[in-house]
């Protein structure tokens, strides 16, 4: 059965190609259709016959036929083989964007439409006394950067073209919804309990302390990105209660804050002036995080150690170092 259908479609495409062989067309009417090859006989019961299309293309319709607009695919979206006699045959598109329509008849005539009237963006093409044979149907869009989502309809009903263009198929057909960009809801920094006693302790670091290490377990269920952390676009998950706090007794030119963990972690630091910095990976190929703070002022530094995966924990050590070149151990992907 599949072999017979393929052979029939191939014959239809060759017949249609023969009808336009004298033209150097930028579209290929003989190419296999993108969505469907259908066979309709005059008086077909399922009227209008509908085919779902999600079409796009790069072919300028005006290069196919002068006066046509929009962009089309190179291959037809639907191949309609028509048999029998009827007063008219109409092709229309129902879409929530601005579609265009181009039809190549069996004899090679090229017909196109963009907006059927000033009242609609949907196109309609009506052919009186349609000849038998294959019709190559191309569904395009008015804008090059837009796909034509919707339904191609084929009907022999004698409805006015405007009625077809205005057809409301929504009661029985669900169109692909347009994506709606939702504003990112940012949470208040007050939710981060910066003044609460940290889970893994506190330390006072005098001038010249060198390096300080504390055992810390990274974990969290709150998205770090959901907080408006000033200059930082943070990723991963943290807890509202901080992991650690250290107090610098004196200013220092630079300070490295890093985490040596057993799994992928994220690091967030609140400086004494209330601003935040964060890091996920110290370098390409190293999942351990690190921050370099410059022109560091004395005061309290609150630290959150979290994880990239909200269901994971990261065992490890938090390191604060006066060595600006200090780097965390390398934690590779897969470790």
Secondary structure, 3 states (H helix, E strand, C coil): CHHHHHHHHHHHHHHHHHHCCCCCCCCECCCCCCCEEEEEECCCCCCCEEEEEEECCCEEHHHCCCCCCCEECCECCEEEEEECCCCEEEEEEEECCCEEEEEECCCCCEEEECCCECCECCCEEEEECCCCEEEEEEEEECCCCCCEEEEEEEECCCCCHHHHHCCCCCCCCCCCCCCCCCCCCCECHHHCECCCCCCCCEEEECCCCCEEEEEEEECCCEEHHHECCCCCCCCCEECCECCEEEEECCCEEEEEEEEEECCCEEEEEECCCCCEEEECCCECCECCCEEEEEEECCEEEEEEEEECCCCCCEEEEEEEECCCCCCCCCCCCCC
